[in-house]
Amino acid sequence: MISPPVGSERISDRATLARFLSDRVDVHVYALGDLDEPYWSASTWWRRGDALVGIVGLPDGEGTACYAVSSRSPSATVELIVDIAPYLPAGQLITGPTGMCAALAGVRSVRWCEPHERYVLTDPSALVGVDTKVERLGRGDAEELGLVYSTEPGAGFFLPHMLNGGVFFGFRESDRLVAVAGTHVLSDDHGVAAIGGVFTIEEYRGRGYARMLTSAVASTLLDRVTTIVLNVATSNVAARAVYESLGFSAVLSYEETELGEHR
């Protein structure tokens, strides 16, 4: 376990952390979902003033994710993750404020860094109708889903545990699964969800599958939660236009990175 950074405190009470995150639920959907089991018991959270960093344990031996987002003080959160970075393993994925990658480069090598935008569903009436051929996917479809995402590594983030209670839909052409969309986060207790893994195999793009499947996931989630978000690379202009046409609005710019070897 990493020792608490200087001036920080470890948060071991879920209610305390939930109150801290509640100032901007749309910004902190992922962190609120991480308060549920099995994530909470396998995670460690630090707070220093208005800065917040969590090392979140993922199920099924899938490693950890580092959450370094604070709607209250992004700059202080960058400082906190820089203090923690020397103790994190190579390959650690980190989500944090804009400017994080440049700051981290002073203490650790960074394998890649990509700016992202967070969108929240503000106009559900813009969601489109769903073709009857769209099908609900479950845990038994994990292998086939993995094959879809493997056609373009890195284009759609998916881990099998996301199917545990999550909402996933797919579309087939000639009995082949060619387009999918699902959830990264779904917490009924906190009323939040994050749509993720929206992906269409290249030769089947341009047919509206991503738009339809995103709508299918969002419409299903609306029966369970009040806040629905999704993330998209800033450079993916086409996807951003699709999400905006479906009633999603941008609420947060941030960065994702993967740490390299220790210097």
N, C-alpha and C positions, 0 to 999 in steps of 0.2 A: 504494500500500500504506500502511496506517495505521502510524505509528511506534509502537513498543512503549510502552505506558503506563508511567509512572514505577514503578519497583520490580518490573516484570514481566519475564518471559523468554519468548521465542518458542520453542515446542516444534516441532522439525523432525524428530524421530525418532518413528516410529509406535509402536515397542515401548515407549518411555518413556511415551507417552500412554496406551497400552493398559494398562500397569501402574497408572497413576493412576486409570483408570476401572474397574478390575476389583474395587474394594472393594464396589461395588453395581452389578452387571451389570443388574439390573432397572431401575434408575434411569437408566442410561447407554446403553440400547440404541441410541438414535439416534446418539450420538457414536461408539459402537463401529462402527456401520454406516458412518459417515462416514470411517473409517480405510481403507475399501476404495476402489479406483478405480472411477469417475473422480473421486470427491469429494476424495480426499486431495491430489492434485496441485494442485487448484484452491482449497485452503483454507489459512487461517492461524489458528494457535492460540496463545493466550497463557495463561500461568499466573503467578499471584502468590500465593505461599504455597499455600493450599488452594483458592484461587479459580481458576476456569477459564472462558475465553470463546473460542469459535471462530467465525470467519466462513467458512461452508461454501459453496463454489461448487457450483451445481447444473448438471446437464448440459443440452445443447440450448439454451443461452442463456436459461435460466429464472431467472437471477439468483442471489441468495445467501440463505442463512438464517443467523441468528445464534443460536448455542447458548451459553447462559449458565447452565448447570446444574452444580452441584457438590454431591454428597452429603456432602462433608466440611465445607464452610463456605458455606452459602447466603448469609449476610450479607456475607461478604467478596466473593463473586461479584457481588452487587448493587453493591457499591462499585466493582468493576472495570468492569462494564458501564456504569455511570454515567460513568466516566472516558473510556470509548471512545465513548459515544453522540454527543458533539458532532461526531465525524468520520464518522459513518455517514450514508448517503443517506436522504432522505425515502422512505417506503415500505418501509424495512427491517423485516422480520419478526424478532422476537426471542422466544425461549423462555427463561424464567428463573424464579428463585425467587419465591414469594409475597412481595409487598412491592416488587417491582421497578418496577411501573408508577408507584407513588407516588413512588419515588425518582427515576425518570427525569423525571417532570413538573417537577422543579426545574431541568433543563438542556435539555429538548427538549419540543416539543409531541408529544402521543400521540393518534393518530387513534382508536384503540379499544384496549380491554384486556379480556381475558376469562379468568377463573379456570378451570383445568382439573384433572382428576384422571387420574393414570396407574394403570392396572390391569395386573396380571400374572396369567397363567394358572397357578393353583395346583391345580386339580382337573379334569384333562382328562376324567374320567369323567362330568362334568356336561354335556359337549357333546352336542348332539342329532343324530339321524339326518338324512341329506340326501336330499331328493327327487331322483328320477332326472331331473327336468326341469332341475335346476341344471346349468349348463354352465361349463366353463373358458373364460376370456377371455384374449386375447393382444394383441400389438401391433397387429394388424389391426383390433381393436375400439376403438382409441383415439378415433376420431371419435364413435362411438355412445356410448361412455362419457362423453365430454365433453358430449353432448346431455343425457344423464341428469342429470349434475351441474348443468347450466345451468338446469334447471327451478327450482332454489332456490339462487341464487348464495351461496357462503360456507358452505353446509350440509355439504358434503363436500369435503375438500381432495384434489385430484387433479392430478398433472402427468404428461404422457405418458411421461416416462422411467421412471416407477414400473412400467411394464409390462415393462421390460427385465429379464427373469429373475425378475420378481415373481410372486406368486400372486394371481390375480383370478378371482372367480366371479360369475355373474349369473343372474337368473331372468327369464323372459319371460311376458308375458300377451298372447295374440293376436299373437305374433311381435314384440311390442314389448319391449325391454329396460326393465324397470321397477324392478329392485332389484339392487344390486351391493355387493360388498365385496372388498377387496384388501389389499395390503401397501404401507406407506410405506418400510419397511426390511426387508432380508433379507440377512444375512451368514452364509454357511456357515462362513467362517473363524473367526468369533467366536461362532457358535452362537446368534445372536439374530435376532429378527424383531419387527416392529411391524405389527399389523393396522391398516388405515386406509381411509378412503373408504367406510365403511359407510353406505349411503344407499338409501332407497326413495322413489320419487315419491309425493307426498302422497296421491293418491287410491287408492293401493294399500297404504297402511299398515294395520297391525292384522291382517295375515294371517300373521305369523310369518316373513316373508322375511328380515328382518335377523338374526333368531336363527339361521335355517337357514344363511344365507350366511356368517355369522361362524363358525359351527361347521365349515363346509366348508373355509374358509381355515385355521382353527386346526388341524383334523385333518390337513390336507396338510402344514402347517409342522412338525408334531410328528415327521414322518419325517426332518426335516433339522436342526432346531435344538432347543436345550434351554430357551431362555427366550423366551416370547411375551408381548408387551405390547400394549396399545391405550390410546388417550387419548379422553377424553370431556369436554365442557364440564360444569362443576360444576352448572350450572343444568338440564342435561338429565337430569332425574330418571328419566324413563321408560327412556332408553337405559342408564343406570347399573344400573337394576334388571334389565334383560335380560342385561347382561354378568355381573352377580353371579350370576344364575341359571345361567349357563354355566360357572361355576367360576373366574371372575376375581375377584381381590382388590385393593383399593386399596393403593398403596404410596407415592404421591407426590402432593402438591398443588403446583401451579405456575401461572404466568401466561404468556399469550401476548399480544403487543402489536405494533402497527405504528407506527413513528415517523412524525411529521408533518414539516412544514417546519422548517428551522432558524430560530431566533429572532433 
